[in-house]
Amino acid sequence: MKVGYDHELLSSFYLWFNDRMTYFAEAYIGPTEHNFVYVDSHDIPENYLAYYSPYRQFVAASDKFEQPVDNYVFIDGDQVFDKDGIYIDYDQGRVLLLKEKFGNKQNLDVVGFFAVKTINTYITDDTEEDVILNKDFIISPLDETYLQSTNGFSDNMYTMPAAFITLSNSYNKPFAFGGMDETCSGIRVVVVADSNYSLDGALSLLRDSARTTFSMIPFEEFPFAEFSSIKNHPYKYAELSANRDEYCFIEGVQVSKLTDRSRERIAASKDYKIGFIDFEVSNARWPRKNFQR
């Protein structure tokens, strides 16, 4: 299917959200050494091996650092760059190795130096009820590889603190003569944290983003490629988002918390701190041009 407006809106918002959390909130741990461990996970192509870091998501953008984010790891002491027989998956916190180049070896010494997010970010189609009730969360960081359970890797496991972004609703209303409409979209973010400090910090910062704008990034310019590797290194959000032809305006932001009484009714939530952020986003556009022959 052809890429639509909502696809670009959600991916652009995701990039903006990550920049807001890493650059402004400084929700990350500076570059540290990662020792990657082989794990036989189910979502890896047969011609690749997967080595996982103890951490879930790496900071991919280089905006905050004097030196660009690393695009290489050391394998048995040799420096190997991204896409030279490996993929560095910044979203999953792992390195994928091509068997044709490295063999089917499960005991390689894979080391890298990466900054890690302290609030991981996900785009999801799940409702907030599914996120809260049907997902398992583990606290970041751990000494073992993430998502590893007694039954292996689980799709229902996430590392927290975490933010889940979803497009909740949208509609068009007349804006100007000539067929211009204002597309109004509701974007909901569910934040699951292990402390009120982390939750309050995220809610406060994002509430204050009301009446600001973010750039619409064309889908083909999305900075991440296969396996969440960086297309063009180094990636800087400020450069990617600058001087764009189209921007979205954040009309308002409303934040709230799951109350203690409600949390008591959700056995699966344990001691999680849960907050909701609702963004009202608008964009003046000509939607019916897409339907002209």
N, C-alpha and C positions, 0 to 999 in steps of 0.2 A: 504494500500500500504506500502511496505517496505520503511524504512527510507533511503533516498538517500544522496549523498554528499552535494547537495545544501541545504538540510534541516539542516545538521550539520554545514555547513559553516555559514548560516544565524543566527542560534541560538548561535554559538560560537562568531560571530561578535557582536551580541546583548549584550552578557555578557561582552565582552571586552569594548564595547562602554560605557556601564553603569559604568564600573570601571574607565574608562578614565574621565568621567564627574564627578563622585562623589569623587574619590580618588585624582585625579590630579587637576581637575578644581574646586573642592570643591563646586560644584553646588548643594548645599542642605542647608536646615535649620536644625539646631541641634534638638535633641529630645525635643519635646514639648507635652503638654497635648492635647489630642483629645477627644472631646465629640461626640460620635457617635449617629446618629439620624436614626430612622427607616424610610425606604423608600420602597415602594412596586414596585420593579423593575422587569422587564419582564424576565430577564435571570436567575432567581433564581429557583432552584428546589422547588417543592411544599412542601417538608418536611423541608425547611430552611426559616429563616427570614434573612433579610439583614439590617444591620445597617451601615450607611455611615459616614465617617469622612468629615469635610469640605475640606480636601486635597485629591488630586488625587492619587499620587503614593508615597509609602513609600520607604525609602532606605532599601533594604533587606540585603545587604552585610555588614558584621561587620568589614571590613578591616580598616576603618578609626576611629573606636571608641575603647576606652579603655575597655568598657563593651560591650558584645555582644548585637546586636539588640534584642529588646524584642520579645518574642514569646508567649506573654500572654496579656490579658486585664482584667480589673476589671468589673464584672457584678453585679450590686447591692451590691458593696463592696467586693465581693468574687473574688479571683484571679483564672482565668480560662486559661489553657494553650491551645495553638494551637493543634488541632486534638483531644481534649478532649471534644467533642461535639460542637466545633467551628472550623472554618477555618479563619485565618487571610489572607486576600487577599491583598498582598503588591502592586500589580499592580493597583487594582481598589480603594485602600484606604478604605476598608470596612471589616466588620466582619460578617461572616455567622454563624447563630446559629441554631442548630438542634432543631426543634419543640418538638421532643420526650423528650428532656432533659429540655428545657426551656419553653415549652408551646408556644401557639400562642400569645405571649405578644408583644405589640408594644410600650410599655412605659418603657422598661428596662433602667436602668442607666448604659450605657456602656462607659467606659473610658480607654484610652490607651496612651502610651507615645512612639512616633515614630518620627524619622527624616524624612523629606519629601524632595523630589527632587525639585529643582527649574528649571530643564529642564526635562520634562517627556519624556519617550522613548517608541516608538511603532514600532512593526514590522507590515508592511502593504503590501497588494497587490495592493493598489491604485497607480495610476500614480500621478506625482506631480501636474498635472492639477486638478485631482479629489480632492487631499488634499487641494489645495488652493481655488478652486472654490466651492466645494460641502460640505465642512466641516464647522461647526460653532465652534468658539473658544471663551472660556471665560478665563479671566485673573486670575492667581493664586496669592495669595489665596483669598477665599471668606468666608463670614460668614455663608453661607448656603451650603448644600451638593452639590458636583459637579454633573454635567450632569442633574441637575433638571431644567426643562423648564416648560412653561405653559401647555404643553401636557404630562408632566411626563418626563421620562428619554429618551434621544435621542441617537441613535447610531452614529449620525453625529456630536456630540459635543465632543470637546477635550479641555483640559486645557493647556494653553500656559504660558510660553515658552514650546515648544514641538519639538521633533525630530522624523521623520518618516523614517524608514529604509526599503529599498526594494532592491532586487537583480535585477539589470537592464539588464545584459547580461553576457554571459560566452561562452568560447570555449576552445578546447584542441588543443595543438600543440606538435609535437614530441620534446622530451627533451633528451632522452638517449637510448642506445641500450637495448633491452630486453622488449620493450613495455612501457617504462616510458614516460608519457606525462606531459606537464606543463598545468595545468588547470588555465586559466586566467579568473577572474570574475570581473565584474564591480558592485560595491555596491554604490547606491546613497542614501544620507541622505538629506532630506528636513527639514530645521530648520525654525520654525515659532516662532518669538519672539515679545515682546511688546516694545522692546527698542533696539537701535543700540549697546548699551553696552553689553547686553546679547548675541546678535547675533555675534558681533565681537569677544567676548571672546570664544564662541564655535568654530567659524570658525578658529580662530588663533590656538587654542590648537590642533584641529584635523588636520589642515594642517601640523603641525609639527610632526605628527605621521608617516609621510612618511619614508620608509626604516626601519621600525620596524616590529616586528612579533607579532602574537597572537596565542594562543593555540587552536587547534581543540579539542573540548570537545565532546566525544561520546554522542549521543542523549539520551541514557539511563542514563547518568550521569548529565543531565540538572538539575540544583538545585531546580527548581520549579515544584510542583505537581499540583493536582487538585485545581482550584480556586486560582492559583498563590501563594499557601502557600509554605513554605520552606520545602523541603523533610527532610533534616538533619540539625538541628539547632546546633550551629550557622553556617551560610554559609559565607565563605571567598573566594573571587575570587582568591587571591594569592595562596591559598592552592589548590584550585580546578584546577588551570591552570598550576601548577608547574610540571616539569619533565614529560611532555607529549611526546609521540612518534611522534606526527605530529603537525607541525606549519604552519601557513600561513604567507607569506611575503607581506607586503604592499609596492608595487612597487612605487606608487606615489599617491598623493592626490591633487586634484584641487578644489578650492573653488571659489564661485562667489555669487553675490547678485542679486536679482530682482531689476532692475533699477526703479527709481521714475517714469519714463515715462511709463514703463510696468505696474507698480503698479496702475497708474491712470486708466488704461484700465480694471482693475480687481476690479469691484465695491465691490465684496464680501470680498476683502482683507482688506478694511477699512484702518486702520493705522498700519497694521501688518508689521513687518520687516522680510523679507523672504530671506533665503540663501540656497545654494546648495553645497553639499560636495560630490565629486566623488572619490571613492577609487578604485585603481587598485590593485587587490589581486591575488597572484599567489601561486600555490602549486604543487610540483612535486609528481606524484602519478601514480599508475598502474590501470587506469580505466577499462581496458578490463578483468581484473581478475573476475569482477562481472558477466561476461557472460560465464565463463567456466563451463562446466558440469562435 
